[in-house]
Amino acid sequence: MIKTLPVITRAYSTRHNYKSDLDKHTKQVYSGIQPTSIPHLGNYFGAIKQWVDIQNKQRPHQSNPLIISIVDLHAITMPKDPRLLNDYIYKCAATLLSCGIDPERTILYKQSQVAYHGQLSWILGCRVTLPQLSRMHQYKTKSDGLSEVPLGLFTYPVLQAADILLFRGTHVPIGEDQLQHLELCRSIAEKFNNAYGIDFFPRPVPIESEFTRLKSLRDPAKKMSKSDPDAGSRIELVDPADIIEKKIRKSVTDSMRLISYDPKGRPGLSTLIDLEAACTDLLPEEIAERCLLQATDKAEYKKHVSKVLVEHLRPIQAKYSRLIDDKKYLNSILDDGARRANSIAENNFRQICKIVGCG
């Protein structure tokens, strides 16, 4: 039987044939991550592992390496404790390095260290209309119930577009919930190019992981999320073994005793099976068949999944524990990444200023 790897990357399209959009542009992969908490397994299998795979397929010292930004400016869209945010920036950097991001092959930097993000956001914002931003699903969701809506929440997608276009990004590893924002980015790029009669910005295309989006361990109707106030809803990459065991043991499944894989009918249990599949070379259906043959019940299976996760995370956590207290090293990585990012951004922004008449 031919195995299907748990994580595969592909150009994603449901409405558009993207191929012709990038014919004249050098491939540049860009992505970002918010330092709002410790990354969890959903972040790891759905994004970070994908970045590592993209990085490792690159040629050594190629001129257009993968660019990853720790987007701290996006993180302050809603009020954050400054000390907590600063702490999470270091934890995010240490986690990415522990998962396999290689600063020799990937530009890893902090968004706020490259001032051109904000400058380009203003230029692009002059090409975006209020109705366009008002239609963004995330804005509607996050602003719902707020008595006062921050401007940053409204213009978040414009800064996101600037992040990508500042490096003339062509490919963006992205979650399904961010596709609307990327469509806006494509629209902004096209509008800019048309306004000035130049094909400067590529219209970036999404790369989406085919890994099944993990569900919350406490509410299978929701996705696993860093913003969920219930820490038991997710497995964080640095959770110790006893916490992992506790979270899996208390995960919400159903009343059926035996194991079967049914993402729609049994989403809670199926999430546990997806976790084992992601950590091994097994398909979810093979895991379910094995459990059925062995008459494994849910209690036994939860113990098994806990052991699989603990072993899978062991090397990541060992490296993390060495890195997290070495702020000097982490700062050196982020500073060097910012230097490299600024070099690219400065050159691109100088050209942008000339195009719009500011240079």
Buried (B, 14 or more C-beta within 10 A) or exposed (E): EEEEEBBEBEEBEEEEEBEEBBEEBEEBBBBBBBBBBBBBBBBBBBBBBBBBBBBEEBEEEEEBBBBBBBBBBBBBBEEBEEEEBEEBBBBBBBBBBBBBBBBEBBBBBBBBBBEBBEBBBEBBBEBBEEEBBEEBEBBEEBBEEEEEEBEEBBBBBBBBBBBBBBBBBBBBBBBBEBBBBBBBBBBBBBBBBEEEEEBBBBBBBBBBBBBBBBBBBBBBEEBBBBEBEEBBBBBBBBBEBEBBBBBBEEBBBEEEEEBBBBBEEBBBBBBBBBBBBBBEEBBBEBBBBEBEEEEBEBEEBBBBBBBBBBEBBEEBBEBBEEBBEEEEBBEEBBEBBBEBBBEBBBEBBEEBBEBEEEE
